[in-house]
Amino acid sequence: MEAEWTEEAIQRITTENTTLKQRVRQLTADNRTFDERLKATRSNLRFQDRRIADLEARLADPLC
């Protein structure tokens, strides 16, 4: 199946393709940022869990 493409159609598709590529790059960067924030949040949560466990152990031990 052959189709003749007008210069206008080619330009429109090229522009859309460029826009989509930029959007993919932006979404990839956003995803990386969110992933880093998630990792940091999980690390902070693990630290807080350990801190709470330590405080609970100290409360349970009357000699401390």
mmCIF file as gemmi writes it, N, C-alpha and C atoms, coordinates in Angstrom:
data_model
loop_
_atom_site.group_PDB
_atom_site.id
_atom_site.type_symbol
_atom_site.label_atom_id
_atom_site.label_alt_id
_atom_site.label_comp_id
_atom_site.label_asym_id
_atom_site.label_entity_id
_atom_site.label_seq_id
_atom_site.pdbx_PDB_ins_code
_atom_site.Cartn_x
_atom_site.Cartn_y
_atom_site.Cartn_z
_atom_site.occupancy
_atom_site.B_iso_or_equiv
_atom_site.pdbx_formal_charge
_atom_site.auth_seq_id
_atom_site.auth_asym_id
_atom_site.pdbx_PDB_model_num
ATOM 1 N N . MET Axp A 1 ? 0.842 -1.18 0 1 0 ? 1 A 1
ATOM 2 C CA . MET Axp A 1 ? 0 0 0 1 0 ? 1 A 1
ATOM 3 C C . MET Axp A 1 ? 0.885 1.24 0 1 0 ? 1 A 1
ATOM 4 N N . GLU Axp A 2 ? 0.749 2.016 -1.013 1 0 ? 2 A 1
ATOM 5 C CA . GLU Axp A 2 ? 1.543 3.236 -1.115 1 0 ? 2 A 1
ATOM 6 C C . GLU Axp A 2 ? 0.662 4.441 -0.859 1 0 ? 2 A 1
ATOM 7 N N . ALA Axp A 3 ? 1.209 5.369 -0.156 1 0 ? 3 A 1
ATOM 8 C CA . ALA Axp A 3 ? 0.481 6.611 0.096 1 0 ? 3 A 1
ATOM 9 C C . ALA Axp A 3 ? 1.439 7.767 -0.159 1 0 ? 3 A 1
ATOM 10 N N . GLU Axp A 4 ? 0.898 8.791 -0.701 1 0 ? 4 A 1
ATOM 11 C CA . GLU Axp A 4 ? 1.714 9.985 -0.911 1 0 ? 4 A 1
ATOM 12 C C . GLU Axp A 4 ? 1.528 10.898 0.288 1 0 ? 4 A 1
ATOM 13 N N . TRP Axp A 5 ? 2.641 11.3 0.822 1 0 ? 5 A 1
ATOM 14 C CA . TRP Axp A 5 ? 2.6 12.16 1.994 1 0 ? 5 A 1
ATOM 15 C C . TRP Axp A 5 ? 2.827 13.605 1.565 1 0 ? 5 A 1
ATOM 16 N N . THR Axp A 6 ? 1.993 14.474 2.051 1 0 ? 6 A 1
ATOM 17 C CA . THR Axp A 6 ? 2.19 15.895 1.76 1 0 ? 6 A 1
ATOM 18 C C . THR Axp A 6 ? 3.288 16.427 2.674 1 0 ? 6 A 1
ATOM 19 N N . GLU Axp A 7 ? 3.877 17.492 2.251 1 0 ? 7 A 1
ATOM 20 C CA . GLU Axp A 7 ? 4.914 18.122 3.072 1 0 ? 7 A 1
ATOM 21 C C . GLU Axp A 7 ? 4.329 18.527 4.422 1 0 ? 7 A 1
ATOM 22 N N . GLU Axp A 8 ? 3.107 18.976 4.414 1 0 ? 8 A 1
ATOM 23 C CA . GLU Axp A 8 ? 2.431 19.376 5.656 1 0 ? 8 A 1
ATOM 24 C C . GLU Axp A 8 ? 2.252 18.177 6.595 1 0 ? 8 A 1
ATOM 25 N N . ALA Axp A 9 ? 1.841 17.034 6.049 1 0 ? 9 A 1
ATOM 26 C CA . ALA Axp A 9 ? 1.658 15.84 6.869 1 0 ? 9 A 1
ATOM 27 C C . ALA Axp A 9 ? 2.996 15.378 7.439 1 0 ? 9 A 1
ATOM 28 N N . ILE Axp A 10 ? 4.026 15.404 6.622 1 0 ? 10 A 1
ATOM 29 C CA . ILE Axp A 10 ? 5.367 15.002 7.083 1 0 ? 10 A 1
ATOM 30 C C . ILE Axp A 10 ? 5.832 15.923 8.203 1 0 ? 10 A 1
ATOM 31 N N . GLN Axp A 11 ? 5.626 17.225 8.024 1 0 ? 11 A 1
ATOM 32 C CA . GLN Axp A 11 ? 6.033 18.199 9.041 1 0 ? 11 A 1
ATOM 33 C C . GLN Axp A 11 ? 5.252 17.989 10.337 1 0 ? 11 A 1
ATOM 34 N N . ARG Axp A 12 ? 3.959 17.745 10.224 1 0 ? 12 A 1
ATOM 35 C CA . ARG Axp A 12 ? 3.126 17.528 11.411 1 0 ? 12 A 1
ATOM 36 C C . ARG Axp A 12 ? 3.58 16.283 12.167 1 0 ? 12 A 1
ATOM 37 N N . ILE Axp A 13 ? 3.817 15.201 11.444 1 0 ? 13 A 1
ATOM 38 C CA . ILE Axp A 13 ? 4.245 13.951 12.077 1 0 ? 13 A 1
ATOM 39 C C . ILE Axp A 13 ? 5.621 14.109 12.708 1 0 ? 13 A 1
ATOM 40 N N . THR Axp A 14 ? 6.507 14.804 12.025 1 0 ? 14 A 1
ATOM 41 C CA . THR Axp A 14 ? 7.847 15.057 12.568 1 0 ? 14 A 1
ATOM 42 C C . THR Axp A 14 ? 7.762 15.871 13.854 1 0 ? 14 A 1
ATOM 43 N N . THR Axp A 15 ? 6.907 16.885 13.851 1 0 ? 15 A 1
ATOM 44 C CA . THR Axp A 15 ? 6.725 17.718 15.038 1 0 ? 15 A 1
ATOM 45 C C . THR Axp A 15 ? 6.148 16.899 16.184 1 0 ? 15 A 1
ATOM 46 N N . GLU Axp A 16 ? 5.136 16.092 15.893 1 0 ? 16 A 1
ATOM 47 C CA . GLU Axp A 16 ? 4.538 15.242 16.924 1 0 ? 16 A 1
ATOM 48 C C . GLU Axp A 16 ? 5.563 14.259 17.474 1 0 ? 16 A 1
ATOM 49 N N . ASN Axp A 17 ? 6.371 13.699 16.597 1 0 ? 17 A 1
ATOM 50 C CA . ASN Axp A 17 ? 7.399 12.748 17.025 1 0 ? 17 A 1
ATOM 51 C C . ASN Axp A 17 ? 8.405 13.424 17.954 1 0 ? 17 A 1
ATOM 52 N N . THR Axp A 18 ? 8.824 14.617 17.592 1 0 ? 18 A 1
ATOM 53 C CA . THR Axp A 18 ? 9.764 15.365 18.422 1 0 ? 18 A 1
ATOM 54 C C . THR Axp A 18 ? 9.145 15.671 19.779 1 0 ? 18 A 1
ATOM 55 N N . THR Axp A 19 ? 7.89 16.084 19.776 1 0 ? 19 A 1
ATOM 56 C CA . THR Axp A 19 ? 7.189 16.38 21.017 1 0 ? 19 A 1
ATOM 57 C C . THR Axp A 19 ? 7.085 15.135 21.89 1 0 ? 19 A 1
ATOM 58 N N . LEU Axp A 20 ? 6.761 14.003 21.278 1 0 ? 20 A 1
ATOM 59 C CA . LEU Axp A 20 ? 6.656 12.755 22.04 1 0 ? 20 A 1
ATOM 60 C C . LEU Axp A 20 ? 7.999 12.324 22.61 1 0 ? 20 A 1
ATOM 61 N N . LYS Axp A 21 ? 9.066 12.498 21.843 1 0 ? 21 A 1
ATOM 62 C CA . LYS Axp A 21 ? 10.405 12.156 22.338 1 0 ? 21 A 1
ATOM 63 C C . LYS Axp A 21 ? 10.763 13.023 23.539 1 0 ? 21 A 1
ATOM 64 N N . GLN Axp A 22 ? 10.437 14.318 23.472 1 0 ? 22 A 1
ATOM 65 C CA . GLN Axp A 22 ? 10.707 15.21 24.6 1 0 ? 22 A 1
ATOM 66 C C . GLN Axp A 22 ? 9.9 14.795 25.822 1 0 ? 22 A 1
ATOM 67 N N . ARG Axp A 23 ? 8.66 14.397 25.59 1 0 ? 23 A 1
ATOM 68 C CA . ARG Axp A 23 ? 7.795 13.96 26.685 1 0 ? 23 A 1
ATOM 69 C C . ARG Axp A 23 ? 8.352 12.686 27.333 1 0 ? 23 A 1
ATOM 70 N N . VAL Axp A 24 ? 8.829 11.765 26.508 1 0 ? 24 A 1
ATOM 71 C CA . VAL Axp A 24 ? 9.433 10.53 27.035 1 0 ? 24 A 1
ATOM 72 C C . VAL Axp A 24 ? 10.654 10.875 27.885 1 0 ? 24 A 1
ATOM 73 N N . ARG Axp A 25 ? 11.484 11.79 27.414 1 0 ? 25 A 1
ATOM 74 C CA . ARG Axp A 25 ? 12.666 12.194 28.186 1 0 ? 25 A 1
ATOM 75 C C . ARG Axp A 25 ? 12.253 12.81 29.521 1 0 ? 25 A 1
ATOM 76 N N . GLN Axp A 26 ? 11.216 13.659 29.49 1 0 ? 26 A 1
ATOM 77 C CA . GLN Axp A 26 ? 10.751 14.295 30.718 1 0 ? 26 A 1
ATOM 78 C C . GLN Axp A 26 ? 10.18 13.264 31.688 1 0 ? 26 A 1
ATOM 79 N N . LEU Axp A 27 ? 9.383 12.348 31.169 1 0 ? 27 A 1
ATOM 80 C CA . LEU Axp A 27 ? 8.805 11.309 32.026 1 0 ? 27 A 1
ATOM 81 C C . LEU Axp A 27 ? 9.885 10.397 32.601 1 0 ? 27 A 1
ATOM 82 N N . THR Axp A 28 ? 10.906 10.109 31.817 1 0 ? 28 A 1
ATOM 83 C CA . THR Axp A 28 ? 12.018 9.298 32.298 1 0 ? 28 A 1
ATOM 84 C C . THR Axp A 28 ? 12.749 10.016 33.429 1 0 ? 28 A 1
ATOM 85 N N . ALA Axp A 29 ? 12.983 11.304 33.253 1 0 ? 29 A 1
ATOM 86 C CA . ALA Axp A 29 ? 13.645 12.093 34.297 1 0 ? 29 A 1
ATOM 87 C C . ALA Axp A 29 ? 12.769 12.163 35.549 1 0 ? 29 A 1
ATOM 88 N N . ASP Axp A 30 ? 11.472 12.385 35.363 1 0 ? 30 A 1
ATOM 89 C CA . ASP Axp A 30 ? 10.546 12.421 36.498 1 0 ? 30 A 1
ATOM 90 C C . ASP Axp A 30 ? 10.548 11.09 37.23 1 0 ? 30 A 1
ATOM 91 N N . ASN Axp A 31 ? 10.525 10.005 36.472 1 0 ? 31 A 1
ATOM 92 C CA . ASN Axp A 31 ? 10.524 8.676 37.07 1 0 ? 31 A 1
ATOM 93 C C . ASN Axp A 31 ? 11.792 8.448 37.892 1 0 ? 31 A 1
ATOM 94 N N . ARG Axp A 32 ? 12.916 8.882 37.353 1 0 ? 32 A 1
ATOM 95 C CA . ARG Axp A 32 ? 14.186 8.748 38.076 1 0 ? 32 A 1
ATOM 96 C C . ARG Axp A 32 ? 14.136 9.541 39.385 1 0 ? 32 A 1
ATOM 97 N N . THR Axp A 33 ? 13.599 10.75 39.315 1 0 ? 33 A 1
ATOM 98 C CA . THR Axp A 33 ? 13.489 11.589 40.512 1 0 ? 33 A 1
ATOM 99 C C . THR Axp A 33 ? 12.59 10.938 41.553 1 0 ? 33 A 1
ATOM 100 N N . PHE Axp A 34 ? 11.429 10.447 41.106 1 0 ? 34 A 1
ATOM 101 C CA . PHE Axp A 34 ? 10.512 9.795 42.035 1 0 ? 34 A 1
ATOM 102 C C . PHE Axp A 34 ? 11.118 8.529 42.621 1 0 ? 34 A 1
ATOM 103 N N . ASP Axp A 35 ? 11.864 7.8 41.825 1 0 ? 35 A 1
ATOM 104 C CA . ASP Axp A 35 ? 12.512 6.59 42.307 1 0 ? 35 A 1
ATOM 105 C C . ASP Axp A 35 ? 13.54 6.928 43.386 1 0 ? 35 A 1
ATOM 106 N N . GLU Axp A 36 ? 14.31 7.985 43.174 1 0 ? 36 A 1
ATOM 107 C CA . GLU Axp A 36 ? 15.301 8.401 44.171 1 0 ? 36 A 1
ATOM 108 C C . GLU Axp A 36 ? 14.61 8.85 45.455 1 0 ? 36 A 1
ATOM 109 N N . ARG Axp A 37 ? 13.506 9.582 45.315 1 0 ? 37 A 1
ATOM 110 C CA . ARG Axp A 37 ? 12.761 10.026 46.495 1 0 ? 37 A 1
ATOM 111 C C . ARG Axp A 37 ? 12.165 8.838 47.239 1 0 ? 37 A 1
ATOM 112 N N . LEU Axp A 38 ? 11.672 7.864 46.501 1 0 ? 38 A 1
ATOM 113 C CA . LEU Axp A 38 ? 11.11 6.665 47.127 1 0 ? 38 A 1
ATOM 114 C C . LEU Axp A 38 ? 12.182 5.905 47.894 1 0 ? 38 A 1
ATOM 115 N N . LYS Axp A 39 ? 13.36 5.76 47.296 1 0 ? 39 A 1
ATOM 116 C CA . LYS Axp A 39 ? 14.461 5.076 47.981 1 0 ? 39 A 1
ATOM 117 C C . LYS Axp A 39 ? 14.848 5.815 49.255 1 0 ? 39 A 1
ATOM 118 N N . ALA Axp A 40 ? 14.91 7.138 49.191 1 0 ? 40 A 1
ATOM 119 C CA . ALA Axp A 40 ? 15.258 7.926 50.369 1 0 ? 40 A 1
ATOM 120 C C . ALA Axp A 40 ? 14.183 7.788 51.445 1 0 ? 40 A 1
ATOM 121 N N . THR Axp A 41 ? 12.934 7.801 51.04 1 0 ? 41 A 1
ATOM 122 C CA . THR Axp A 41 ? 11.838 7.653 51.993 1 0 ? 41 A 1
ATOM 123 C C . THR Axp A 41 ? 11.873 6.292 52.66 1 0 ? 41 A 1
ATOM 124 N N . ARG Axp A 42 ? 12.123 5.253 51.878 1 0 ? 42 A 1
ATOM 125 C CA . ARG Axp A 42 ? 12.217 3.903 52.455 1 0 ? 42 A 1
ATOM 126 C C . ARG Axp A 42 ? 13.38 3.808 53.439 1 0 ? 42 A 1
ATOM 127 N N . SER Axp A 43 ? 14.491 4.433 53.098 1 0 ? 43 A 1
ATOM 128 C CA . SER Axp A 43 ? 15.645 4.43 53.994 1 0 ? 43 A 1
ATOM 129 C C . SER Axp A 43 ? 15.306 5.146 55.299 1 0 ? 43 A 1
ATOM 130 N N . ASN Axp A 44 ? 14.642 6.287 55.193 1 0 ? 44 A 1
ATOM 131 C CA . ASN Axp A 44 ? 14.24 7.02 56.39 1 0 ? 44 A 1
ATOM 132 C C . ASN Axp A 44 ? 13.271 6.204 57.235 1 0 ? 44 A 1
ATOM 133 N N . LEU Axp A 45 ? 12.368 5.513 56.579 1 0 ? 45 A 1
ATOM 134 C CA . LEU Axp A 45 ? 11.405 4.686 57.294 1 0 ? 45 A 1
ATOM 135 C C . LEU Axp A 45 ? 12.102 3.549 58.04 1 0 ? 45 A 1
ATOM 136 N N . ARG Axp A 46 ? 13.077 2.917 57.386 1 0 ? 46 A 1
ATOM 137 C CA . ARG Axp A 46 ? 13.831 1.847 58.056 1 0 ? 46 A 1
ATOM 138 C C . ARG Axp A 46 ? 14.562 2.401 59.286 1 0 ? 46 A 1
ATOM 139 N N . PHE Axp A 47 ? 15.152 3.597 59.136 1 0 ? 47 A 1
ATOM 140 C CA . PHE Axp A 47 ? 15.84 4.217 60.265 1 0 ? 47 A 1
ATOM 141 C C . PHE Axp A 47 ? 14.854 4.485 61.403 1 0 ? 47 A 1
ATOM 142 N N . GLN Axp A 48 ? 13.693 5.035 61.068 1 0 ? 48 A 1
ATOM 143 C CA . GLN Axp A 48 ? 12.693 5.324 62.094 1 0 ? 48 A 1
ATOM 144 C C . GLN Axp A 48 ? 12.197 4.041 62.764 1 0 ? 48 A 1
ATOM 145 N N . ASP Axp A 49 ? 12.011 2.987 61.972 1 0 ? 49 A 1
ATOM 146 C CA . ASP Axp A 49 ? 11.586 1.706 62.552 1 0 ? 49 A 1
ATOM 147 C C . ASP Axp A 49 ? 12.612 1.193 63.556 1 0 ? 49 A 1
ATOM 148 N N . ARG Axp A 50 ? 13.895 1.299 63.198 1 0 ? 50 A 1
ATOM 149 C CA . ARG Axp A 50 ? 14.946 0.854 64.123 1 0 ? 50 A 1
ATOM 150 C C . ARG Axp A 50 ? 14.967 1.726 65.381 1 0 ? 50 A 1
ATOM 151 N N . ARG Axp A 51 ? 14.775 3.011 65.195 1 0 ? 51 A 1
ATOM 152 C CA . ARG Axp A 51 ? 14.768 3.943 66.33 1 0 ? 51 A 1
ATOM 153 C C . ARG Axp A 51 ? 13.602 3.637 67.267 1 0 ? 51 A 1
ATOM 154 N N . ILE Axp A 52 ? 12.439 3.394 66.7 1 0 ? 52 A 1
ATOM 155 C CA . ILE Axp A 52 ? 11.268 3.057 67.52 1 0 ? 52 A 1
ATOM 156 C C . ILE Axp A 52 ? 11.499 1.74 68.26 1 0 ? 52 A 1
ATOM 157 N N . ALA Axp A 53 ? 12.045 0.757 67.568 1 0 ? 53 A 1
ATOM 158 C CA . ALA Axp A 53 ? 12.318 -0.53 68.211 1 0 ? 53 A 1
ATOM 159 C C . ALA Axp A 53 ? 13.296 -0.349 69.367 1 0 ? 53 A 1
ATOM 160 N N . ASP Axp A 54 ? 14.302 0.495 69.181 1 0 ? 54 A 1
ATOM 161 C CA . ASP Axp A 54 ? 15.27 0.76 70.24 1 0 ? 54 A 1
ATOM 162 C C . ASP Axp A 54 ? 14.589 1.441 71.422 1 0 ? 54 A 1
ATOM 163 N N . LEU Axp A 55 ? 13.762 2.42 71.154 1 0 ? 55 A 1
ATOM 164 C CA . LEU Axp A 55 ? 13.06 3.115 72.238 1 0 ? 55 A 1
ATOM 165 C C . LEU Axp A 55 ? 12.099 2.184 72.97 1 0 ? 55 A 1
ATOM 166 N N . GLU Axp A 56 ? 11.407 1.333 72.232 1 0 ? 56 A 1
ATOM 167 C CA . GLU Axp A 56 ? 10.506 0.369 72.864 1 0 ? 56 A 1
ATOM 168 C C . GLU Axp A 56 ? 11.286 -0.592 73.757 1 0 ? 56 A 1
ATOM 169 N N . ALA Axp A 57 ? 12.455 -1.025 73.278 1 0 ? 57 A 1
ATOM 170 C CA . ALA Axp A 57 ? 13.279 -1.938 74.078 1 0 ? 57 A 1
ATOM 171 C C . ALA Axp A 57 ? 13.751 -1.237 75.348 1 0 ? 57 A 1
ATOM 172 N N . ARG Axp A 58 ? 14.103 0.016 75.241 1 0 ? 58 A 1
ATOM 173 C CA . ARG Axp A 58 ? 14.555 0.764 76.415 1 0 ? 58 A 1
ATOM 174 C C . ARG Axp A 58 ? 13.406 0.957 77.411 1 0 ? 58 A 1
ATOM 175 N N . LEU Axp A 59 ? 12.225 1.194 76.91 1 0 ? 59 A 1
ATOM 176 C CA . LEU Axp A 59 ? 11.066 1.335 77.802 1 0 ? 59 A 1
ATOM 177 C C . LEU Axp A 59 ? 10.73 0.025 78.5 1 0 ? 59 A 1
ATOM 178 N N . ALA Axp A 60 ? 10.925 -1.083 77.804 1 0 ? 60 A 1
ATOM 179 C CA . ALA Axp A 60 ? 10.601 -2.387 78.355 1 0 ? 60 A 1
ATOM 180 C C . ALA Axp A 60 ? 11.631 -2.853 79.381 1 0 ? 60 A 1
ATOM 181 N N . ASP Axp A 61 ? 12.837 -2.292 79.317 1 0 ? 61 A 1
ATOM 182 C CA . ASP Axp A 61 ? 13.906 -2.69 80.229 1 0 ? 61 A 1
ATOM 183 C C . ASP Axp A 61 ? 13.998 -1.652 81.374 1 0 ? 61 A 1
ATOM 184 N N . PRO Axp A 62 ? 13.555 -2 82.541 1 0 ? 62 A 1
ATOM 185 C CA . PRO Axp A 62 ? 13.533 -1.015 83.636 1 0 ? 62 A 1
ATOM 186 C C . PRO Axp A 62 ? 14.925 -0.619 84.117 1 0 ? 62 A 1
ATOM 187 N N . LEU Axp A 63 ? 15.973 -1.341 83.749 1 0 ? 63 A 1
ATOM 188 C CA . LEU Axp A 63 ? 17.318 -1.017 84.201 1 0 ? 63 A 1
ATOM 189 C C . LEU Axp A 63 ? 17.978 0.092 83.391 1 0 ? 63 A 1
ATOM 190 N N . CYS Axp A 64 ? 17.399 0.44 82.261 1 0 ? 64 A 1
ATOM 191 C CA . CYS Axp A 64 ? 18.012 1.475 81.406 1 0 ? 64 A 1
ATOM 192 C C . CYS Axp A 64 ? 17.698 2.861 81.875 1 0 ? 64 A 1
